[in-house]
Amino acid sequence: MGNQQFIHINSDTGVPQWTAHRMTRSFLDRHGSGLDDLLRRFPCTDGPAFRRAIEACFSPSETAPELAMVLEEATDTLLSLQGEDCHPLPVDSGRRLQVDAGLRWYAARLHDLARAARSM
């Protein structure tokens, strides 16, 4: 038998508890290192600290609305970096538009996760 996990249903909404937290954790597990690499180009934002601020909401005492608020702030931070001075890496030569596209992609995913957290 594999690992079994109990799913606790929120009696008010009928939605499994911690779903938004699981989705966000899964996203960061899959794409967190890419986000860190993207943020390395911006000296004003520390990628690992940025991710740790989101991961702090994974504690059992944090609620989905609190997670949604942190994700919305993270989205705003990423969008504010568009067009900001950055220290391009050698692979970025002449590709500033791709850096900005990466910021928008991560911001869109975090916005989607925030919207999911608000609905739970």
C-alpha positions, 0 to 999 in steps of 0.5 A, spaced: 500 500 500 502 507 498 502 513 502 495 514 504 492 521 506 486 523 509 482 529 506 478 533 510 472 536 507 470 543 510 463 542 512 461 550 510 463 549 503 464 542 501 471 543 498 477 539 501 481 543 506 488 545 505 487 545 497 489 552 496 495 550 500 497 544 496 496 547 490 501 552 492 506 548 495 506 543 488 507 549 484 513 552 488 516 545 488 515 544 480 517 552 479 520 555 485 527 554 482 525 557 476 522 563 480 529 564 484 533 564 477 528 569 474 529 573 481 536 573 481 536 578 476 533 583 480 538 585 486 532 589 490 528 582 490 531 576 494 528 570 490 529 565 496 526 570 501 520 571 496 519 564 496 520 563 503 514 568 505 509 564 501 511 558 504 510 561 511 503 561 509 503 553 509 503 552 517 497 549 519 495 556 523 494 560 516 488 560 513 486 560 505 484 568 505 491 569 508 495 565 503 490 569 498 493 575 501 500 573 500 499 571 493 496 577 491 502 581 494 507 576 491 503 578 484 504 585 485 511 585 487 513 581 480 509 585 476 512 591 479 519 588 477 517 589 469 521 594 466 526 595 472 533 595 472 536 588 472 542 585 472 542 580 466 545 574 466 549 571 460 543 567 457 539 574 457 543 578 452 538 582 448 532 578 451 529 583 456 522 582 453 523 574 455 525 576 462 519 581 463 514 575 460 517 570 465 515 575 470 508 576 467 508 568 467 509 567 474 505 573 476 499 570 472 500 563 476 500 566 483 494 570 481 490 564 479 493 561 486 490 567 490 483 566 486 483 559 488 485 560 495 479 566 495 474 561 493 476 556 498 
